Amino acid sequence: QAALPPGYKVRPLASDDYERGFLDTLAVLTEIGDISKAQFLERFNYLKQHNHEYFTIVILSPDDRVVGAGTIFVERKFIRNTGLVGHIEDIAVNKNQQGKKLGLRVIQTLKYIGANRGCYKVILDCSEKNVPFYEKCGFTRKEVEMAWYC
Ligand code: ACO
């Protein structure tokens, strides 16, 4: 496991991480929208009720702010003898905290969760520019992503 810098910690997403800047952290990914606390809680509670298949983790800085985040979703298949596949989604590290191995730690933690849940593989989609990061996290290039926007 990559060591976190002193004072940083990793833990599951908590209901009061709205106030700790969880959504600001996700803003490095894409447009987030104007999400109210009620909307956040509605999604948080859904994930909590489905915590056998959704795991969102965060990294906290020494001043108790969310500075990193990531999710693994466990898909139930028929193939591979009703196998499980882990999908890593929404990996984000605050701009001013990048390069401290926080992203690597998020990925290591999610891989560990996926393996422990019994997934036979863990996959993700990323941009070309993030390929070197994911290679450093132990992933290899496979297939091609296709998308259709509704
Ligand atoms: N190109 C080359 N190497 C990289 C890159 C890059 N773009 N990013 C990180 N690395 C390397 C680092 O140099 C480091 O290498 P080292 O071990 O030899 O020193 C290693 O990868 C680990 O880097 P971290 O410090 O853990 O990376 P960081 O904490 O900055 O997180 C991340 C990387 C998550 C991509 C971050 O830059 C980020 O949040 N970017 C914006 C959002 C984003 O693109 N997220 C990923 C979307 S894909 C998805 O969610 C499945």
Backbone and ligand atoms as CSV (ligand in chain L), in Angstrom:
chain,resi,resn,atom,element,x,y,z
A,1,GLN,N,N,0.841,-1.209,0.000
A,1,GLN,CA,C,0.000,0.000,0.000
A,1,GLN,C,C,0.875,1.257,0.000
A,2,ALA,N,N,0.568,2.202,-0.877
A,2,ALA,CA,C,1.281,3.486,-0.861
A,2,ALA,C,C,0.977,4.184,0.465
A,3,ALA,N,N,2.002,4.705,1.112
A,3,ALA,CA,C,1.777,5.390,2.390
A,3,ALA,C,C,1.109,6.733,2.120
A,4,LEU,N,N,0.153,7.084,2.947
A,4,LEU,CA,C,-0.454,8.414,2.841
A,4,LEU,C,C,0.491,9.411,3.509
A,5,PRO,N,N,0.501,10.676,3.065
A,5,PRO,CA,C,1.305,11.679,3.771
A,5,PRO,C,C,0.811,11.785,5.220
A,6,PRO,N,N,1.670,12.225,6.151
A,6,PRO,CA,C,1.269,12.294,7.560
A,6,PRO,C,C,-0.017,13.100,7.736
A,7,GLY,N,N,-0.930,12.581,8.559
A,7,GLY,CA,C,-2.165,13.303,8.874
A,7,GLY,C,C,-3.313,13.036,7.922
A,8,TYR,N,N,-3.043,12.387,6.776
A,8,TYR,CA,C,-4.113,12.067,5.823
A,8,TYR,C,C,-4.715,10.726,6.211
A,9,LYS,N,N,-6.012,10.542,5.919
A,9,LYS,CA,C,-6.595,9.219,6.141
A,9,LYS,C,C,-7.596,8.847,5.052
A,10,VAL,N,N,-7.825,7.543,4.934
A,10,VAL,CA,C,-8.781,7.047,3.943
A,10,VAL,C,C,-9.908,6.355,4.697
A,11,ARG,N,N,-11.158,6.593,4.262
A,11,ARG,CA,C,-12.317,5.954,4.910
A,11,ARG,C,C,-13.501,5.983,3.951
A,12,PRO,N,N,-14.585,5.212,4.285
A,12,PRO,CA,C,-15.776,5.262,3.427
A,12,PRO,C,C,-16.401,6.669,3.442
A,13,LEU,N,N,-17.102,7.019,2.375
A,13,LEU,CA,C,-17.837,8.282,2.317
A,13,LEU,C,C,-18.800,8.363,3.498
A,14,ALA,N,N,-18.890,9.527,4.142
A,14,ALA,CA,C,-19.796,9.718,5.289
A,14,ALA,C,C,-20.860,10.753,4.938
A,15,SER,N,N,-21.973,10.719,5.682
A,15,SER,CA,C,-23.113,11.585,5.349
A,15,SER,C,C,-22.769,13.072,5.505
A,16,ASP,N,N,-21.771,13.410,6.315
A,16,ASP,CA,C,-21.413,14.826,6.458
A,16,ASP,C,C,-20.213,15.233,5.600
A,17,ASP,N,N,-19.849,14.386,4.630
A,17,ASP,CA,C,-18.762,14.779,3.724
A,17,ASP,C,C,-19.214,15.854,2.736
A,18,TYR,N,N,-20.521,16.083,2.638
A,18,TYR,CA,C,-21.031,17.226,1.855
A,18,TYR,C,C,-20.367,18.500,2.363
A,19,GLU,N,N,-20.301,18.636,3.687
A,19,GLU,CA,C,-19.708,19.840,4.304
A,19,GLU,C,C,-18.176,19.822,4.226
A,20,ARG,N,N,-17.601,18.663,3.962
A,20,ARG,CA,C,-16.126,18.576,3.902
A,20,ARG,C,C,-15.582,18.752,2.486
A,21,GLY,N,N,-16.477,19.112,1.555
A,21,GLY,CA,C,-16.007,19.420,0.206
A,21,GLY,C,C,-15.923,18.242,-0.747
A,22,PHE,N,N,-16.729,17.189,-0.474
A,22,PHE,CA,C,-16.729,16.021,-1.361
A,22,PHE,C,C,-17.050,16.407,-2.812
A,23,LEU,N,N,-18.076,17.239,-2.984
A,23,LEU,CA,C,-18.491,17.582,-4.353
A,23,LEU,C,C,-17.457,18.470,-5.040
A,24,ASP,N,N,-16.784,19.331,-4.269
A,24,ASP,CA,C,-15.711,20.155,-4.861
A,24,ASP,C,C,-14.603,19.256,-5.395
A,25,THR,N,N,-14.339,18.165,-4.668
A,25,THR,CA,C,-13.308,17.228,-5.131
A,25,THR,C,C,-13.730,16.601,-6.457
A,26,LEU,N,N,-15.009,16.202,-6.558
A,26,LEU,CA,C,-15.485,15.579,-7.810
A,26,LEU,C,C,-15.459,16.551,-8.984
A,27,ALA,N,N,-15.426,17.854,-8.680
A,27,ALA,CA,C,-15.476,18.855,-9.752
A,27,ALA,C,C,-14.250,18.800,-10.663
A,28,VAL,N,N,-13.160,18.108,-10.263
A,28,VAL,CA,C,-12.025,17.963,-11.196
A,28,VAL,C,C,-12.384,17.023,-12.351
A,29,LEU,N,N,-13.492,16.278,-12.199
A,29,LEU,CA,C,-13.876,15.288,-13.203
A,29,LEU,C,C,-14.719,15.869,-14.324
A,30,THR,N,N,-15.738,16.624,-13.930
A,30,THR,CA,C,-16.723,17.111,-14.907
A,30,THR,C,C,-17.618,18.136,-14.225
A,31,GLU,N,N,-18.629,18.581,-14.934
A,31,GLU,CA,C,-19.614,19.495,-14.354
A,31,GLU,C,C,-20.420,18.733,-13.296
A,32,ILE,N,N,-20.561,19.301,-12.117
A,32,ILE,CA,C,-21.223,18.598,-11.014
A,32,ILE,C,C,-22.692,19.005,-10.888
A,33,GLY,N,N,-23.012,20.230,-11.218
A,33,GLY,CA,C,-24.375,20.726,-11.009
A,33,GLY,C,C,-24.499,21.299,-9.606
A,34,ASP,N,N,-25.631,21.936,-9.360
A,34,ASP,CA,C,-25.840,22.608,-8.076
A,34,ASP,C,C,-26.565,21.635,-7.143
A,35,ILE,N,N,-25.829,20.724,-6.526
A,35,ILE,CA,C,-26.434,19.631,-5.760
A,35,ILE,C,C,-26.709,20.082,-4.327
A,36,SER,N,N,-27.981,19.963,-3.904
A,36,SER,CA,C,-28.352,20.359,-2.532
A,36,SER,C,C,-27.936,19.252,-1.564
A,37,LYS,N,N,-27.952,19.603,-0.269
A,37,LYS,CA,C,-27.638,18.591,0.747
A,37,LYS,C,C,-28.659,17.445,0.676
A,38,ALA,N,N,-29.943,17.796,0.426
A,38,ALA,CA,C,-30.984,16.763,0.343
A,38,ALA,C,C,-30.707,15.797,-0.807
A,39,GLN,N,N,-30.294,16.338,-1.939
A,39,GLN,CA,C,-29.959,15.468,-3.087
A,39,GLN,C,C,-28.774,14.570,-2.766
A,40,PHE,N,N,-27.763,15.180,-2.125
A,40,PHE,CA,C,-26.582,14.409,-1.731
A,40,PHE,C,C,-27.001,13.263,-0.820
A,41,LEU,N,N,-27.844,13.577,0.176
A,41,LEU,CA,C,-28.242,12.559,1.159
A,41,LEU,C,C,-29.080,11.458,0.524
A,42,GLU,N,N,-29.926,11.848,-0.424
A,42,GLU,CA,C,-30.751,10.844,-1.093
A,42,GLU,C,C,-29.853,9.825,-1.805
A,43,ARG,N,N,-28.822,10.321,-2.522
A,43,ARG,CA,C,-27.897,9.421,-3.214
A,43,ARG,C,C,-27.042,8.637,-2.207
A,44,PHE,N,N,-26.576,9.349,-1.169
A,44,PHE,CA,C,-25.753,8.702,-0.138
A,44,PHE,C,C,-26.524,7.535,0.501
A,45,ASN,N,N,-27.792,7.780,0.849
A,45,ASN,CA,C,-28.589,6.740,1.524
A,45,ASN,C,C,-28.853,5.556,0.605
A,46,TYR,N,N,-29.064,5.832,-0.679
A,46,TYR,CA,C,-29.237,4.733,-1.639
A,46,TYR,C,C,-27.977,3.866,-1.660
A,47,LEU,N,N,-26.817,4.531,-1.749
A,47,LEU,CA,C,-25.556,3.768,-1.810
A,47,LEU,C,C,-25.366,2.967,-0.531
A,48,LYS,N,N,-25.758,3.561,0.577
A,48,LYS,CA,C,-25.599,2.873,1.861
A,48,LYS,C,C,-26.472,1.611,1.926
A,49,GLN,N,N,-27.711,1.737,1.410
A,49,GLN,CA,C,-28.596,0.566,1.397
A,49,GLN,C,C,-28.099,-0.511,0.436
A,50,HIS,N,N,-27.228,-0.127,-0.486
A,50,HIS,CA,C,-26.695,-1.084,-1.473
A,50,HIS,C,C,-25.191,-1.242,-1.266
A,51,ASN,N,N,-24.775,-1.276,-0.009
A,51,ASN,CA,C,-23.329,-1.265,0.240
A,51,ASN,C,C,-22.660,-2.622,0.015
A,52,HIS,N,N,-23.438,-3.580,-0.514
A,52,HIS,CA,C,-22.813,-4.811,-0.973
A,52,HIS,C,C,-22.346,-4.649,-2.423
A,53,GLU,N,N,-22.804,-3.552,-3.082
A,53,GLU,CA,C,-22.356,-3.359,-4.466
A,53,GLU,C,C,-21.795,-1.976,-4.779
A,54,TYR,N,N,-22.007,-0.996,-3.929
A,54,TYR,CA,C,-21.414,0.330,-4.157
A,54,TYR,C,C,-20.509,0.680,-2.983
A,55,PHE,N,N,-19.274,1.014,-3.278
A,55,PHE,CA,C,-18.355,1.446,-2.220
A,55,PHE,C,C,-17.709,2.749,-2.676
A,56,THR,N,N,-17.976,3.831,-1.984
A,56,THR,CA,C,-17.297,5.091,-2.280
A,56,THR,C,C,-16.381,5.411,-1.118
A,57,ILE,N,N,-15.129,5.689,-1.440
A,57,ILE,CA,C,-14.167,6.026,-0.389
A,57,ILE,C,C,-13.646,7.441,-0.610
A,58,VAL,N,N,-13.168,8.032,0.467
A,58,VAL,CA,C,-12.601,9.385,0.373
A,58,VAL,C,C,-11.257,9.416,1.095
A,59,ILE,N,N,-10.437,10.385,0.704
A,59,ILE,CA,C,-9.213,10.694,1.453
A,59,ILE,C,C,-9.405,12.054,2.098
A,60,LEU,N,N,-9.084,12.118,3.381
A,60,LEU,CA,C,-9.201,13.379,4.135
A,60,LEU,C,C,-7.809,13.949,4.377
A,61,SER,N,N,-7.692,15.265,4.265
A,61,SER,CA,C,-6.432,15.952,4.557
A,61,SER,C,C,-6.339,16.180,6.072
A,62,PRO,N,N,-5.174,16.603,6.564
A,62,PRO,CA,C,-5.037,16.821,8.009
A,62,PRO,C,C,-6.045,17.849,8.556
A,63,ASP,N,N,-6.510,18.777,7.704
A,63,ASP,CA,C,-7.512,19.751,8.184
A,63,ASP,C,C,-8.950,19.265,7.952
A,64,ASP,N,N,-9.106,17.941,7.791
A,64,ASP,CA,C,-10.422,17.304,7.738
A,64,ASP,C,C,-11.263,17.719,6.526
A,65,ARG,N,N,-10.604,17.915,5.392
A,65,ARG,CA,C,-11.319,18.188,4.138
A,65,ARG,C,C,-11.186,16.981,3.219
A,66,VAL,N,N,-12.238,16.721,2.425
A,66,VAL,CA,C,-12.136,15.657,1.418
A,66,VAL,C,C,-11.232,16.161,0.289
A,67,VAL,N,N,-10.154,15.412,0.003
A,67,VAL,CA,C,-9.232,15.826,-1.056
A,67,VAL,C,C,-9.074,14.744,-2.140
A,68,GLY,N,N,-9.660,13.572,-1.889
A,68,GLY,CA,C,-9.601,12.506,-2.880
A,68,GLY,C,C,-10.839,11.635,-2.749
A,69,ALA,N,N,-11.235,10.986,-3.868
A,69,ALA,CA,C,-12.439,10.146,-3.820
A,69,ALA,C,C,-12.406,9.121,-4.938
A,70,GLY,N,N,-13.169,8.059,-4.757
A,70,GLY,CA,C,-13.300,7.044,-5.801
A,70,GLY,C,C,-14.389,6.055,-5.429
A,71,THR,N,N,-14.921,5.376,-6.444
A,71,THR,CA,C,-16.021,4.420,-6.245
A,71,THR,C,C,-15.712,3.118,-6.960
A,72,ILE,N,N,-16.109,2.000,-6.347
A,72,ILE,CA,C,-16.152,0.734,-7.085
A,72,ILE,C,C,-17.579,0.204,-7.023
A,73,PHE,N,N,-18.077,-0.204,-8.177
A,73,PHE,CA,C,-19.410,-0.775,-8.311
A,73,PHE,C,C,-19.243,-2.243,-8.693
A,74,VAL,N,N,-19.902,-3.138,-7.969
A,74,VAL,CA,C,-19.756,-4.576,-8.220
A,74,VAL,C,C,-20.937,-5.077,-9.057
A,75,GLU,N,N,-20.630,-5.486,-10.272
A,75,GLU,CA,C,-21.655,-5.962,-11.216
A,75,GLU,C,C,-21.813,-7.479,-11.101
A,76,ARG,N,N,-23.079,-7.935,-11.065
A,76,ARG,CA,C,-23.369,-9.362,-10.970
A,76,ARG,C,C,-23.639,-9.940,-12.354
A,77,LYS,N,N,-22.809,-10.884,-12.789
A,77,LYS,CA,C,-22.930,-11.450,-14.133
A,77,LYS,C,C,-23.536,-12.839,-14.101
A,78,PHE,N,N,-24.004,-13.308,-15.278
A,78,PHE,CA,C,-24.333,-14.723,-15.434
A,78,PHE,C,C,-23.070,-15.482,-15.839
A,79,ILE,N,N,-22.309,-14.836,-16.758
A,79,ILE,CA,C,-21.115,-15.531,-17.270
A,79,ILE,C,C,-20.086,-15.707,-16.159
A,80,ARG,N,N,-19.057,-16.461,-16.481
A,80,ARG,CA,C,-17.997,-16.760,-15.505
A,80,ARG,C,C,-18.595,-17.353,-14.232
A,81,ASN,N,N,-19.547,-18.280,-14.461
A,81,ASN,CA,C,-20.146,-18.988,-13.334
A,81,ASN,C,C,-20.769,-18.012,-12.317
A,82,THR,N,N,-21.619,-17.115,-12.849
A,82,THR,CA,C,-22.236,-16.022,-12.076
A,82,THR,C,C,-21.160,-15.195,-11.352
A,83,GLY,N,N,-20.200,-14.771,-12.156
A,83,GLY,CA,C,-19.065,-14.019,-11.602
A,83,GLY,C,C,-19.402,-12.564,-11.286
A,84,LEU,N,N,-18.474,-11.924,-10.584
A,84,LEU,CA,C,-18.602,-10.507,-10.213
A,84,LEU,C,C,-17.495,-9.708,-10.892
A,85,VAL,N,N,-17.866,-8.527,-11.409
A,85,VAL,CA,C,-16.874,-7.629,-12.018
A,85,VAL,C,C,-16.918,-6.285,-11.300
A,86,GLY,N,N,-15.777,-5.796,-10.901
A,86,GLY,CA,C,-15.700,-4.483,-10.250
A,86,GLY,C,C,-15.476,-3.397,-11.289
A,87,HIS,N,N,-16.258,-2.317,-11.203
A,87,HIS,CA,C,-16.088,-1.170,-12.099
A,87,HIS,C,C,-15.621,0.025,-11.276
A,88,ILE,N,N,-14.455,0.520,-11.566
A,88,ILE,CA,C,-13.946,1.703,-10.853
A,88,ILE,C,C,-14.438,2.949,-11.575
A,89,GLU,N,N,-14.969,3.882,-10.801
A,89,GLU,CA,C,-15.589,5.090,-11.359
A,89,GLU,C,C,-15.192,6.325,-10.550
A,90,ASP,N,N,-15.166,7.458,-11.234
A,90,ASP,CA,C,-15.083,8.778,-10.593
A,90,ASP,C,C,-13.927,8.918,-9.602
A,91,ILE,N,N,-12.729,8.694,-10.121
A,91,ILE,CA,C,-11.508,8.877,-9.329
A,91,ILE,C,C,-11.112,10.346,-9.400
A,92,ALA,N,N,-10.986,10.969,-8.266
A,92,ALA,CA,C,-10.701,12.410,-8.259
A,92,ALA,C,C,-9.788,12.787,-7.106
A,93,VAL,N,N,-8.801,13.614,-7.427
A,93,VAL,CA,C,-7.916,14.184,-6.397
A,93,VAL,C,C,-7.896,15.699,-6.639
A,94,ASN,N,N,-8.113,16.481,-5.590
A,94,ASN,CA,C,-8.112,17.944,-5.721
A,94,ASN,C,C,-6.851,18.411,-6.445
A,95,LYS,N,N,-7.013,19.430,-7.279
A,95,LYS,CA,C,-5.883,19.917,-8.086
A,95,LYS,C,C,-4.638,20.186,-7.252
A,96,ASN,N,N,-4.811,20.887,-6.137
A,96,ASN,CA,C,-3.628,21.261,-5.343
A,96,ASN,C,C,-3.096,20.118,-4.474
A,97,GLN,N,N,-3.676,18.912,-4.623
A,97,GLN,CA,C,-3.210,17.754,-3.850
A,97,GLN,C,C,-2.699,16.652,-4.775
A,98,GLN,N,N,-2.702,16.926,-6.087
A,98,GLN,CA,C,-2.269,15.888,-7.023
A,98,GLN,C,C,-0.758,15.684,-6.942
A,99,GLY,N,N,-0.309,14.464,-7.259
A,99,GLY,CA,C,1.122,14.167,-7.249
A,99,GLY,C,C,1.661,13.721,-5.898
A,100,LYS,N,N,0.760,13.480,-4.937
A,100,LYS,CA,C,1.193,13.026,-3.604
A,100,LYS,C,C,0.871,11.557,-3.384
A,101,LYS,N,N,0.574,10.845,-4.467
A,101,LYS,CA,C,0.215,9.429,-4.407
A,101,LYS,C,C,-1.166,9.176,-3.787
A,102,LEU,N,N,-1.995,10.220,-3.722
A,102,LEU,CA,C,-3.345,10.011,-3.165
A,102,LEU,C,C,-4.196,9.197,-4.146
A,103,GLY,N,N,-4.060,9.499,-5.438
A,103,GLY,CA,C,-4.814,8.747,-6.450
A,103,GLY,C,C,-4.437,7.278,-6.425
A,104,LEU,N,N,-3.141,7.028,-6.317
A,104,LEU,CA,C,-2.664,5.645,-6.241
A,104,LEU,C,C,-3.278,4.937,-5.036
A,105,ARG,N,N,-3.339,5.623,-3.921
A,105,ARG,CA,C,-3.905,5.024,-2.709
A,105,ARG,C,C,-5.402,4.745,-2.865
A,106,VAL,N,N,-6.111,5.661,-3.529
A,106,VAL,CA,C,-7.546,5.435,-3.784
A,106,VAL,C,C,-7.713,4.159,-4.611
A,107,ILE,N,N,-6.924,4.043,-5.675
A,107,ILE,CA,C,-7.043,2.869,-6.554
A,107,ILE,C,C,-6.662,1.587,-5.812
A,108,GLN,N,N,-5.581,1.622,-5.055
A,108,GLN,CA,C,-5.180,0.421,-4.299
A,108,GLN,C,C,-6.300,-0.021,-3.365
A,109,THR,N,N,-6.942,0.938,-2.717
A,109,THR,CA,C,-8.019,0.604,-1.771
A,109,THR,C,C,-9.205,-0.008,-2.511
A,110,LEU,N,N,-9.571,0.565,-3.661
A,110,LEU,CA,C,-10.719,0.046,-4.418
A,110,LEU,C,C,-10.421,-1.335,-5.007
A,111,LYS,N,N,-9.169,-1.553,-5.447
A,111,LYS,CA,C,-8.788,-2.883,-5.943
A,111,LYS,C,C,-8.908,-3.916,-4.821
A,112,TYR,N,N,-8.482,-3.532,-3.644
A,112,TYR,CA,C,-8.547,-4.418,-2.482
A,112,TYR,C,C,-10.013,-4.760,-2.157
A,113,ILE,N,N,-10.878,-3.752,-2.183
A,113,ILE,CA,C,-12.308,-3.985,-1.914
A,113,ILE,C,C,-12.883,-4.936,-2.969
A,114,GLY,N,N,-12.559,-4.697,-4.247
A,114,GLY,CA,C,-13.068,-5.534,-5.327
A,114,GLY,C,C,-12.614,-6.984,-5.177
A,115,ALA,N,N,-11.323,-7.162,-4.884
A,115,ALA,CA,C,-10.789,-8.517,-4.738
A,115,ALA,C,C,-11.452,-9.201,-3.545
A,116,ASN,N,N,-11.646,-8.459,-2.474
A,116,ASN,CA,C,-12.267,-9.039,-1.285
A,116,ASN,C,C,-13.732,-9.375,-1.467
A,117,ARG,N,N,-14.416,-8.627,-2.342
A,117,ARG,CA,C,-15.819,-8.934,-2.643
A,117,ARG,C,C,-15.923,-10.162,-3.550
A,118,GLY,N,N,-14.814,-10.602,-4.119
A,118,GLY,CA,C,-14.825,-11.786,-4.971
A,118,GLY,C,C,-14.873,-11.487,-6.459
A,119,CYS,N,N,-14.575,-10.247,-6.855
A,119,CYS,CA,C,-14.558,-9.916,-8.284
A,119,CYS,C,C,-13.442,-10.697,-8.979
A,120,TYR,N,N,-13.723,-11.191,-10.204
A,120,TYR,CA,C,-12.639,-11.871,-10.921
A,120,TYR,C,C,-11.814,-10.890,-11.716
A,121,LYS,N,N,-12.341,-9.652,-11.929
A,121,LYS,CA,C,-11.524,-8.590,-12.532
A,121,LYS,C,C,-12.103,-7.243,-12.113
A,122,VAL,N,N,-11.264,-6.233,-12.211
A,122,VAL,CA,C,-11.683,-4.849,-11.930
A,122,VAL,C,C,-11.304,-4.033,-13.159
A,123,ILE,N,N,-12.280,-3.295,-13.713
A,123,ILE,CA,C,-12.033,-2.560,-14.957
A,123,ILE,C,C,-12.433,-1.098,-14.801
A,124,LEU,N,N,-11.982,-0.274,-15.732
A,124,LEU,CA,C,-12.351,1.149,-15.717
A,124,LEU,C,C,-12.152,1.744,-17.100
A,125,ASP,N,N,-12.794,2.871,-17.357
A,125,ASP,CA,C,-12.590,3.657,-18.577
A,125,ASP,C,C,-11.818,4.902,-18.205
A,126,CYS,N,N,-10.890,5.311,-19.048
A,126,CYS,CA,C,-10.173,6.561,-18.773
A,126,CYS,C,C,-9.726,7.214,-20.067
A,127,SER,N,N,-9.279,8.460,-19.956
A,127,SER,CA,C,-8.762,9.173,-21.127
A,127,SER,C,C,-7.336,8.701,-21.405
A,128,GLU,N,N,-6.899,8.976,-22.628
A,128,GLU,CA,C,-5.538,8.587,-23.037
A,128,GLU,C,C,-4.508,9.164,-22.059
A,129,LYS,N,N,-4.762,10.391,-21.594
A,129,LYS,CA,C,-3.732,11.034,-20.764
A,129,LYS,C,C,-3.608,10.402,-19.373
A,130,ASN,N,N,-4.631,9.660,-18.954
A,130,ASN,CA,C,-4.537,8.999,-17.638
A,130,ASN,C,C,-4.000,7.566,-17.716
A,131,VAL,N,N,-3.718,7.106,-18.953
A,131,VAL,CA,C,-3.218,5.722,-19.102
A,131,VAL,C,C,-1.955,5.488,-18.265
A,132,PRO,N,N,-0.956,6.401,-18.302
A,132,PRO,CA,C,0.258,6.138,-17.498
A,132,PRO,C,C,-0.045,6.019,-15.997
A,133,PHE,N,N,-0.985,6.818,-15.511
A,133,PHE,CA,C,-1.358,6.728,-14.085
A,133,PHE,C,C,-1.918,5.340,-13.780
A,134,TYR,N,N,-2.865,4.872,-14.603
A,134,TYR,CA,C,-3.476,3.563,-14.319
A,134,TYR,C,C,-2.483,2.421,-14.530
A,135,GLU,N,N,-1.537,2.603,-15.445
A,135,GLU,CA,C,-0.495,1.566,-15.592
A,135,GLU,C,C,0.325,1.490,-14.307
A,136,LYS,N,N,0.615,2.661,-13.721
A,136,LYS,CA,C,1.358,2.658,-12.449
A,136,LYS,C,C,0.544,2.009,-11.337
A,137,CYS,N,N,-0.786,2.018,-11.501
A,137,CYS,CA,C,-1.678,1.387,-10.514
A,137,CYS,C,C,-1.875,-0.105,-10.815
A,138,GLY,N,N,-1.201,-0.627,-11.854
A,138,GLY,CA,C,-1.258,-2.063,-12.117
A,138,GLY,C,C,-2.264,-2.492,-13.183
A,139,PHE,N,N,-2.875,-1.532,-13.889
A,139,PHE,CA,C,-3.854,-1.874,-14.930
A,139,PHE,C,C,-3.159,-1.983,-16.282
A,140,THR,N,N,-3.768,-2.777,-17.184
A,140,THR,CA,C,-3.240,-2.860,-18.547
A,140,THR,C,C,-4.347,-2.480,-19.524
A,141,ARG,N,N,-3.929,-1.959,-20.681
A,141,ARG,CA,C,-4.873,-1.513,-21.706
A,141,ARG,C,C,-5.619,-2.708,-22.294
A,142,LYS,N,N,-6.948,-2.593,-22.447
A,142,LYS,CA,C,-7.747,-3.708,-22.933
A,142,LYS,C,C,-8.977,-3.137,-23.630
A,143,GLU,N,N,-9.293,-3.603,-24.829
A,143,GLU,CA,C,-10.524,-3.223,-25.529
A,143,GLU,C,C,-10.641,-1.713,-25.761
A,144,VAL,N,N,-11.858,-1.274,-26.108
A,144,VAL,CA,C,-12.126,0.115,-26.470
A,144,VAL,C,C,-13.434,0.522,-25.819
A,145,GLU,N,N,-13.529,1.750,-25.323
A,145,GLU,CA,C,-14.796,2.211,-24.736
A,145,GLU,C,C,-15.690,2.767,-25.839
A,146,MET,N,N,-16.989,2.453,-25.783
A,146,MET,CA,C,-17.966,3.044,-26.695
A,146,MET,C,C,-19.000,3.754,-25.836
A,147,ALA,N,N,-19.549,4.854,-26.328
A,147,ALA,CA,C,-20.544,5.584,-25.538
A,147,ALA,C,C,-21.697,6.032,-26.423
A,148,TRP,N,N,-22.864,6.105,-25.845
A,148,TRP,CA,C,-24.050,6.692,-26.504
A,148,TRP,C,C,-24.728,7.580,-25.481
A,149,TYR,N,N,-24.839,8.853,-25.781
A,149,TYR,CA,C,-25.436,9.791,-24.821
A,149,TYR,C,C,-26.934,9.912,-25.070
A,150,CYS,N,N,-27.728,9.672,-24.028
A,150,CYS,CA,C,-29.194,9.669,-24.165
A,150,CYS,C,C,-29.731,11.100,-24.273
L,1,ACO,N1,N,0.757,10.972,-16.623
L,1,ACO,C1,C,1.843,10.226,-16.227
L,1,ACO,N2,N,1.986,9.781,-14.947
L,1,ACO,C2,C,1.035,10.117,-14.051
L,1,ACO,C3,C,-0.098,10.904,-14.385
L,1,ACO,C4,C,-0.211,11.318,-15.746
L,1,ACO,N3,N,-1.278,12.028,-16.180
L,1,ACO,N4,N,-0.844,11.074,-13.269
L,1,ACO,C5,C,-0.196,10.420,-12.282
L,1,ACO,N5,N,0.929,9.838,-12.749
L,1,ACO,C6,C,1.889,9.022,-12.010
L,1,ACO,C7,C,2.580,9.800,-10.902
L,1,ACO,O1,O,3.689,10.516,-11.389
L,1,ACO,C8,C,2.952,8.684,-9.947
L,1,ACO,O2,O,4.100,8.030,-10.468
L,1,ACO,P1,P,5.321,7.567,-9.507
L,1,ACO,O3,O,4.742,6.512,-8.594
L,1,ACO,O4,O,6.334,7.035,-10.446
L,1,ACO,O5,O,5.754,8.791,-8.760
L,1,ACO,C9,C,1.789,7.706,-10.070
L,1,ACO,O6,O,1.190,7.965,-11.348
L,1,ACO,C10,C,0.744,7.900,-8.974
L,1,ACO,O7,O,0.292,9.243,-9.046
L,1,ACO,P2,P,-0.546,9.941,-7.875
L,1,ACO,O8,O,0.301,10.958,-7.190
L,1,ACO,O9,O,-1.186,8.899,-7.028
L,1,ACO,O10,O,-1.636,10.674,-8.758
L,1,ACO,P3,P,-2.708,11.763,-8.246
L,1,ACO,O11,O,-2.895,11.700,-6.787
L,1,ACO,O12,O,-2.330,13.067,-8.831
L,1,ACO,O13,O,-4.047,11.237,-8.940
L,1,ACO,C11,C,-5.494,11.435,-10.842
L,1,ACO,C12,C,-4.132,10.979,-10.326
L,1,ACO,C13,C,-6.597,10.725,-10.064
L,1,ACO,C14,C,-5.606,11.067,-12.322
L,1,ACO,C15,C,-5.599,12.965,-10.614
L,1,ACO,O14,O,-4.609,13.605,-11.374
L,1,ACO,C16,C,-6.961,13.572,-10.958
L,1,ACO,O15,O,-7.842,13.637,-10.115
L,1,ACO,N6,N,-7.102,14.057,-12.213
L,1,ACO,C17,C,-8.333,14.746,-12.642
L,1,ACO,C18,C,-9.537,13.816,-12.690
L,1,ACO,C19,C,-9.296,12.558,-13.480
L,1,ACO,O16,O,-8.806,12.585,-14.610
L,1,ACO,N7,N,-9.657,11.395,-12.874
L,1,ACO,C20,C,-9.574,10.088,-13.469
L,1,ACO,C21,C,-10.770,9.848,-14.347
L,1,ACO,S1,S,-10.856,8.168,-14.952
L,1,ACO,C22,C,-11.865,7.335,-13.812
L,1,ACO,O17,O,-12.407,7.951,-12.919
L,1,ACO,C23,C,-12.007,5.823,-13.904
